[in-house]
Every structure is written in structure tokens, then in C-alpha cells.
Amino acid sequence: MLELDPSQLGTLELDGTWVPCLDLNDAVFVPTRVTMAGKEYSFAQSFNIKGHGAVMPQAIRALRDQGKQPLVIARNERYYVYVTPP
């Protein structure tokens, strides 16, 4: 599990919705679970950065509708979406 520093957190705008986002391009690997500020997040899905606007906003809305809190990690050419348990 990788501990994330909240001070490095930014935001990603998705079709009028803001999602917490963190750049991990320097990471050696993509973790399956991360923690930040005492919350645990698990990997849910990933999207190509190019063209993400066609499907990612709907996926984030669906996760939030399920009571999950999304966190996006950008690495290389992909956005990795992590969520808290509902």
C-alpha cells in the first residue's frame, strides 16, 4: 500500500465535476491500494488520458452514486481511478 501526501493533491475537471487528482509519473509501479489522510482507496479502473472525456465523467458519476469517493492518479498515458468503500 502506498501512502500519498495530501499536499501534492490537485484537481481534475470532468464535465463540470471536480475530482481529486495526483500525478505519480515518477512512481516505479501503480499500486492496487493507496491511503491518504487516513482514508484507504482501492483501484477501480483506468482510462487513457487521450479521449477520457468520452467515458470517464459518467464512470465517476456512477461511482459517486454508489457512495464511493473517487481519487484519480495520473501516470504516463493513463488515469487510474481509486475509490473508498461505500
Secondary structure per residue as TSV (DSSP state, phi and psi in degrees):
chain	resnum	aa	ss	phi	psi
A	1	M	-	360.0	139.6
A	2	L	E	-107.1	129.0
A	3	E	E	-89.0	123.7
A	4	L	-	-98.1	144.9
A	5	D	-	-89.6	114.5
A	6	P	G	-59.5	-22.6
A	7	S	G	-70.7	-15.2
A	8	Q	G	-93.4	0.9
A	9	L	-	-74.2	136.2
A	10	G	E	-123.0	-161.0
A	11	T	E	-133.7	155.5
A	12	L	E	-124.8	125.9
A	13	E	E	-89.6	125.3
A	14	L	E	-126.6	97.1
A	15	D	T	52.8	47.4
A	16	G	T	88.2	-2.3
A	17	T	E	-113.5	140.6
A	18	W	E	-103.6	137.1
A	19	V	E	-127.8	136.3
A	20	P	E	-60.9	137.1
A	21	C	E	-140.7	144.3
A	22	L	E	-135.9	136.4
A	23	D	E	-90.9	119.7
A	24	L	-	-122.6	38.7
A	25	N	T	-61.4	-24.2
A	26	D	T	-86.1	-6.6
A	27	A	-	-68.5	144.8
A	28	V	S	-75.2	-31.6
A	29	F	S	-143.6	165.3
A	30	V	-	-100.0	116.3
A	31	P	-	-74.5	159.1
A	32	T	S	-89.6	-21.4
A	33	R	E	-139.0	144.7
A	34	V	E	-136.6	158.7
A	35	T	E	-127.3	148.7
A	36	M	E	-154.2	127.2
A	37	A	T	51.7	41.5
A	38	G	T	82.3	-1.2
A	39	K	E	-104.5	140.7
A	40	E	E	-102.2	135.5
A	41	Y	E	-122.8	141.2
A	42	S	E	-116.6	148.4
A	43	F	E	-61.3	134.3
A	44	A	E	-113.9	-49.7
A	45	Q	E	-169.2	171.6
A	46	S	E	-136.2	160.6
A	47	F	E	-138.3	145.8
A	48	N	E	-63.7	139.9
A	49	I	S	-64.8	-43.3
A	50	K	T	-74.0	121.0
A	51	G	T	87.9	6.3
A	52	H	G	-63.7	-26.0
A	53	G	G	-63.7	-17.2
A	54	A	G	-77.0	-28.8
A	55	V	T	-130.4	-26.2
A	56	M	H	-66.2	-41.2
A	57	P	H	-58.2	-40.9
A	58	Q	H	-66.7	-38.6
A	59	A	H	-65.2	-40.7
A	60	I	H	-65.3	-42.5
A	61	R	H	-60.4	-42.4
A	62	A	H	-63.6	-40.9
A	63	L	H	-63.5	-43.9
A	64	R	H	-65.4	-36.5
A	65	D	H	-63.2	-26.1
A	66	Q	T	-84.5	1.4
A	67	G	T	86.9	12.2
A	68	K	-	-95.8	150.2
A	69	Q	-	-105.0	115.8
A	70	P	E	-84.2	152.5
A	71	L	E	-139.3	130.1
A	72	V	E	-107.4	133.9
A	73	I	E	-116.2	123.7
A	74	A	E	-93.9	128.8
A	75	R	E	-149.6	123.4
A	76	N	T	54.4	-118.0
A	77	E	T	-104.0	18.5
A	78	R	E	-133.7	153.0
A	79	Y	E	-103.9	125.0
A	80	Y	E	-104.0	124.7
A	81	V	E	-101.6	126.9
A	82	Y	E	-116.9	149.1
A	83	V	E	-137.2	153.6
A	84	T	-	-81.7	159.3
A	85	P	-	-66.2	151.6
A	86	P	-	-66.4	360.0
